[in-house]
Amino acid sequence: MQPRFDVEQFNAPASSAPSGAGEQSATPRKLRGILSLDDFETAARRHLPAPIFAYVSGGCETDKSLRGNREAFDGHRWVTRVLADTSRRTLATPLLGQTYAAPFGIAPMGISALSAYRGDLAQTRAAGAANIPAILSGTSLIAMEEVARANPQAWFQAYVPGEKERILKLLDRVEAAGFKTLVVTVDTPVSGNRENNIRAGFSTPLRPSLRLAWEGVTHPRWLLGTALRTLALHGMPHFENSQATRGAPILSSTVTRDFGARDHLSWEHLALIRQRWRGPLVVKGILHPQDALAARDAGADGVILSNHGGRQLDGSASPMQTLPHVVDAVGPDYAVMVDSGFRRGNDVLLALALGAKFVFVGRPFNYAGAVGGEAGIRHAIGILASEIQRNMALIGVSQVTELHPGLLVKHAA
């Protein structure tokens, strides 16, 4: 088994990497067979009821964008450099005035507490321990105040409501909770057509059924460890953070009303948010270079290129396809980040070489929390960090800022 770098050793010299035996003893037994982020998905498929797994894993309509996100990484190959002395390589990455221990963070994922017990808290605690950013979703089931107390450095992602007064009240709450970085998601004017969720038995609001009950009974570890434990200790989950006050229960028919269309939102609303929000502001869900320029000109401190993990418009381009064009438009110094489809350290390094400043990873950390709780997420962080550090040596760079397009050649798939 290849040695994996622990969270605390991201930036240690390569010669101090733990041995395979040490790694085995430090890793919980149930996680020792998980060697890649894909392994977490396989384990989560067994652990989770089929409707919940379908919600996490699925895209929309034909899943064309979901597949395209992975296929986009096959468009380049590395041209490695040798005899570069990479013995003191580091993953430390500057971003928005902070220095993080690695060039990746945890993307916002709605209702994570349905797939893992207190999933949002597990994610944010693991991220805090690793000194990487975690973004709390506006559709989370744990109150933002509790998450901010667990990790004051966490970011908050908002699906802003349509009315200006409600936007300002939500921002007041986010600020009072202690969040410093705000992420505004802009690619959901309406919800994508996720018909595969319905076919699998999942819906929002969640509707109890014999099928859902059977899935719970046949997945007892999830039923006892997540569903019943949550109900016993915390009551019925609510959408806690979509507005200035507590949202509807996950079973309530008013959920659809609370997450209605936002198709009238415009750049005027972003200007209002920029005027009100004093901390770093990031716009998420951009693909077009002109939109990235508009966000920058509106005062956003950075953008996250994203097609919502393939969950909104079926057939939308992968962010990796538009990344070089966006970087050319806004310039190399602007904080262009990216998510959607990342599974390997090599994927992260490719994005950085094409000009991204940072990468956010979603589903794999959801699976890791479902399978192993906070320990599972820490293990996933360590796997990804180890892959990045190993491949940096093989590419011939010591810092992520040394990556550039000249280390790549295009590959015809």
C-alpha positions in Angstrom: 0.0 0.0 0.0 1.3 3.5 -0.9 1.9 5.7 2.1 -0.6 8.5 2.5 0.2 11.9 4.0 -1.8 12.7 7.1 -3.6 16.0 7.4 -0.9 17.4 9.8 1.8 16.4 7.4 0.6 18.1 4.2 3.6 20.4 4.1 6.3 18.2 5.6 9.3 17.3 3.6 8.8 14.2 1.5 11.4 12.4 3.6 9.2 12.6 6.7 6.2 10.9 5.1 4.7 8.2 7.3 5.4 4.6 6.5 2.7 2.2 5.3 2.6 0.5 8.7 2.2 3.8 10.5 -0.6 4.8 8.1 -2.4 1.5 8.7 -2.3 2.0 12.5 -3.6 5.6 12.3 -6.5 4.7 10.0 -9.8 3.3 11.4 -10.1 -0.3 10.4 -13.2 0.2 8.3 -11.4 2.8 6.1 -8.2 0.9 5.5 -9.5 -0.7 2.3 -10.4 2.8 0.9 -7.5 3.9 -1.3 -9.1 6.5 -3.5 -12.1 8.9 -3.5 -13.9 6.5 -6.0 -13.7 3.8 -3.3 -15.8 6.0 -1.0 -18.5 6.2 -3.7 -18.6 2.4 -4.0 -18.9 2.1 -0.2 -21.6 4.8 0.0 -23.6 3.0 -2.7 -23.8 0.0 -0.3 -24.4 2.1 2.8 -27.0 4.5 1.7 -30.7 3.9 0.8 -31.0 4.0 -3.0 -33.1 7.2 -3.1 -30.6 9.1 -1.0 -27.6 7.8 -3.0 -29.4 8.8 -6.2 -29.8 12.3 -4.9 -26.1 12.7 -4.1 -24.8 11.0 -7.2 -27.2 12.0 -9.9 -27.2 14.8 -12.4 -30.2 15.8 -14.5 -32.1 14.4 -17.6 -29.6 12.4 -19.6 -26.6 13.0 -17.2 -24.7 14.4 -20.2 -23.0 17.1 -18.1 -22.3 14.7 -15.3 -20.4 12.5 -17.6 -18.8 15.4 -19.4 -17.3 16.7 -16.2 -15.2 13.6 -15.8 -14.4 13.3 -19.6 -13.0 16.8 -19.6 -10.0 15.7 -17.6 -8.8 13.5 -20.4 -8.0 16.4 -22.7 -4.4 16.9 -21.6 -1.3 14.9 -20.7 1.7 16.0 -18.6 5.1 16.8 -20.0 7.2 16.1 -16.9 10.4 17.7 -15.7 13.2 15.7 -14.1 16.1 16.2 -11.6 14.2 19.2 -10.1 14.8 18.4 -6.4 11.2 18.3 -5.2 12.2 16.9 -1.7 10.7 19.9 0.1 7.5 20.3 -1.9 4.6 22.0 -0.2 0.8 22.1 -0.9 0.4 25.4 0.9 -1.8 27.6 -1.3 -2.7 31.4 -0.9 -6.3 32.4 -1.6 -8.3 35.5 -0.8 -5.8 36.7 1.8 -5.4 33.3 3.6 -2.9 30.5 3.2 -4.5 27.0 3.1 -2.7 23.8 3.7 -3.8 22.4 0.3 -5.2 23.7 -3.0 -8.6 22.2 -2.5 -11.6 22.6 -0.2 -15.0 21.1 0.4 -17.8 22.4 -2.0 -21.2 23.2 -0.7 -23.6 20.3 -0.7 -27.3 20.6 0.2 -28.9 18.3 2.8 -25.6 16.5 3.7 -27.1 15.7 7.1 -29.4 13.3 5.4 -26.7 11.1 4.1 -24.4 11.4 7.1 -25.2 12.1 10.7 -24.7 15.9 11.2 -22.9 15.8 7.9 -22.3 19.5 7.5 -20.6 19.6 11.0 -18.5 16.6 10.1 -17.3 18.3 6.9 -16.6 21.7 8.5 -14.7 20.2 11.5 -12.6 18.0 9.2 -11.8 20.9 7.0 -10.9 23.1 10.0 -8.5 20.5 11.3 -6.9 20.2 7.9 -6.8 24.0 7.3 -8.7 23.9 4.1 -12.0 25.8 3.4 -15.4 24.2 3.7 -18.4 26.0 2.2 -21.7 25.5 4.0 -24.7 25.1 1.7 -27.7 27.4 2.0 -29.8 24.2 1.7 -28.2 22.6 4.7 -30.1 21.0 7.6 -27.9 22.3 10.4 -28.2 26.0 11.5 -25.4 28.2 10.2 -24.7 29.5 13.6 -23.8 26.0 14.9 -21.5 25.4 11.9 -19.7 28.7 12.3 -19.1 28.0 16.0 -17.5 24.6 15.0 -15.3 26.3 12.3 -15.1 30.1 12.3 -13.1 29.9 9.0 -15.9 28.2 7.1 -17.5 29.9 4.1 -21.2 30.3 3.6 -23.0 29.7 0.3 -26.3 31.5 -0.3 -29.1 30.9 -2.7 -30.3 34.5 -2.4 -34.0 35.1 -2.3 -35.6 37.3 -4.9 -36.6 40.3 -2.8 -34.0 42.8 -1.9 -35.3 43.1 1.7 -35.0 39.4 2.2 -31.5 39.4 0.7 -30.3 42.0 3.2 -31.9 40.2 6.1 -30.2 37.0 5.1 -26.8 38.8 4.9 -27.4 40.2 8.3 -27.8 36.7 9.7 -24.8 35.3 7.9 -22.6 38.1 9.2 -24.0 37.8 12.8 -23.2 34.0 12.7 -19.6 34.9 12.1 -18.9 33.9 8.5 -16.3 36.1 6.8 -16.5 34.8 3.2 -19.8 34.7 1.3 -20.4 32.6 -1.8 -23.4 33.5 -4.0 -24.6 30.8 -6.3 -26.0 32.2 -9.5 -26.7 29.2 -11.7 -30.1 28.3 -10.3 -32.7 30.7 -11.9 -34.9 27.6 -11.8 -34.2 24.1 -10.6 -32.7 21.5 -13.0 -34.9 18.7 -14.2 -33.7 15.9 -11.9 -36.2 13.3 -13.0 -33.7 10.5 -12.1 -34.2 11.5 -8.4 -38.0 11.0 -8.8 -37.5 7.6 -10.5 -35.2 6.6 -7.6 -37.9 7.6 -5.0 -36.3 10.9 -3.8 -38.1 14.2 -3.8 -38.0 17.6 -2.2 -40.0 17.7 0.0 -39.2 14.2 1.1 -42.3 12.1 0.9 -42.6 9.1 3.2 -43.5 5.9 1.3 -43.4 2.1 1.6 -40.4 2.1 -0.7 -38.5 4.6 1.4 -39.3 2.7 4.5 -38.1 -0.5 3.0 -34.9 1.1 1.9 -34.3 2.3 5.5 -35.0 -1.1 6.9 -32.6 -2.8 4.4 -29.8 -0.3 5.3 -29.8 -0.6 9.1 -26.4 1.2 9.6 -27.8 4.3 7.9 -31.2 4.0 9.6 -29.8 3.7 13.1 -26.7 5.8 12.7 -28.1 8.7 10.7 -31.9 8.8 10.4 -33.2 7.6 13.8 -30.2 9.1 15.6 -31.0 12.5 14.1 -34.7 12.3 14.9 -34.0 11.2 18.5 -31.4 13.8 19.3 -32.4 16.8 17.1 -36.0 16.3 15.9 -37.2 16.6 12.3 -34.6 18.2 10.1 -35.5 21.7 8.7 -33.9 23.7 5.9 -32.2 26.0 8.3 -30.3 28.5 6.2 -32.2 29.5 3.1 -33.4 32.8 4.6 -33.1 35.0 7.6 -35.3 32.7 9.7 -35.6 29.0 10.0 -37.0 27.3 6.9 -39.5 24.5 6.5 -39.2 20.9 7.7 -37.8 18.6 5.1 -41.2 16.9 4.8 -43.2 20.1 4.4 -45.0 21.0 1.2 -43.8 24.6 1.7 -40.3 23.6 0.8 -41.0 24.1 -2.9 -42.3 27.6 -2.2 -39.2 28.5 -0.2 -37.0 27.4 -3.0 -38.9 28.9 -5.8 -37.7 30.4 -9.1 -35.0 33.1 -9.0 -35.2 33.8 -12.7 -35.6 37.6 -12.1 -32.3 38.0 -10.3 -29.8 40.2 -12.1 -26.4 41.9 -11.8 -28.2 44.7 -9.9 -28.8 42.2 -7.0 -25.1 41.3 -7.0 -24.3 45.0 -6.7 -26.6 45.2 -3.7 -24.9 42.3 -2.1 -21.4 43.7 -2.8 -22.5 47.0 -1.3 -23.8 45.3 1.9 -21.2 42.5 2.4 -17.9 43.7 3.8 -15.9 40.5 3.6 -14.6 38.5 0.6 -17.4 37.8 -1.9 -17.3 34.9 -4.4 -19.7 34.2 -7.2 -20.3 30.5 -7.9 -21.8 29.0 -11.0 -20.1 30.9 -13.8 -19.0 29.3 -17.1 -18.8 32.2 -19.6 -15.7 34.5 -19.6 -18.0 37.6 -20.0 -19.8 36.6 -16.8 -16.5 36.2 -15.0 -15.6 39.7 -16.1 -19.0 41.1 -15.0 -18.5 39.5 -11.6 -15.1 40.9 -11.2 -16.2 44.4 -12.3 -19.1 44.2 -9.8 -16.6 43.8 -7.0 -16.5 40.1 -6.5 -13.2 39.0 -5.1 -13.3 35.7 -7.0 -15.4 33.3 -9.0 -16.0 29.5 -8.9 -16.5 28.0 -12.3 -19.2 25.4 -12.0 -22.0 23.7 -13.8 -23.4 22.6 -10.4 -21.9 19.2 -10.7 -24.0 18.5 -13.8 -27.2 19.0 -11.9 -28.7 22.0 -13.6 -28.6 22.3 -17.4 -28.0 19.0 -19.1 -25.4 19.6 -21.8 -23.7 22.5 -20.1 -19.9 22.7 -20.7 -17.6 21.4 -18.1 -15.9 24.1 -16.1 -12.5 22.6 -17.1 -13.4 23.4 -20.7 -14.0 27.1 -20.1 -11.3 27.5 -17.4 -8.5 28.7 -19.8 -10.8 31.1 -21.5 -12.0 32.6 -18.3 -8.4 33.0 -17.0 -7.4 34.7 -20.2 -10.3 37.1 -19.8 -9.9 38.2 -16.2 -6.1 37.9 -16.0 -3.8 35.5 -14.1 -4.0 37.4 -10.8 -7.7 37.1 -10.3 -9.1 34.3 -8.0 -10.6 31.9 -10.4 -11.7 28.7 -8.7 -13.4 25.6 -10.1 -15.5 22.6 -9.1 -17.5 19.8 -10.7 -16.2 16.3 -11.4 -12.9 16.3 -9.4 -11.9 12.9 -8.1 -8.1 12.7 -8.2 -5.1 14.7 -7.1 -4.1 14.7 -10.8 -7.4 16.5 -11.6 -6.6 19.2 -9.1 -3.1 19.7 -10.5 -4.5 19.9 -14.0 -6.9 22.7 -13.1 -4.1 24.6 -11.4 -1.8 24.2 -14.4 -4.6 25.7 -16.6 -4.8 28.8 -14.4 -7.2 28.0 -11.5 -6.2 29.3 -8.1 -8.1 26.6 -6.1 -10.4 23.6 -6.5 -13.5 22.6 -4.6 -14.6 18.9 -4.4 -18.1 17.9 -3.5 -19.6 14.4 -3.8 -16.6 12.4 -2.6 -16.6 14.2 0.8 -20.3 13.6 1.1 -19.7 9.8 0.5 -16.8 9.9 3.0 -19.0 11.4 5.7 -21.7 8.8 5.0 -19.3 5.9 5.3 -17.0 7.1 8.0 -18.2 10.4 9.6 -15.6 13.0 10.3 -12.9 10.3 10.3 -14.0 9.3 6.8 -13.7 12.9 5.6 -10.3 13.3 7.1 -9.2 10.1 5.4 -10.6 11.5 2.1 -8.7 14.7 2.6 -5.5 12.8 3.2 -5.9 10.6 0.2 -6.4 13.6 -2.1 -3.5 15.5 -0.5 -1.2 12.5 -0.9 -2.0 12.1 -4.6 -1.3 15.8 -5.2 2.0 15.7 -3.3 3.2 12.5 -5.0 2.3 13.8 -8.5 4.0 17.1 -7.9 7.2 15.2 -7.5 6.5 13.2 -10.6 5.7 16.3 -12.6 8.8 18.1 -11.2 7.4 21.0 -9.2 7.7 21.9 -5.5 4.9 24.5 -5.2 1.5 24.6 -6.7 2.2 28.1 -8.0 4.9 26.5 -10.3 2.3 24.7 -12.4 1.6 26.2 -15.8 0.2 25.3 -19.2 3.6 24.6 -20.6 3.7 21.4 -18.6 0.7 20.1 -20.7 0.0 18.8 -24.1 -3.4 18.4 -25.6 -4.7 14.9 -25.9 -7.3 13.7 -28.4 -9.6 11.4 -26.5 
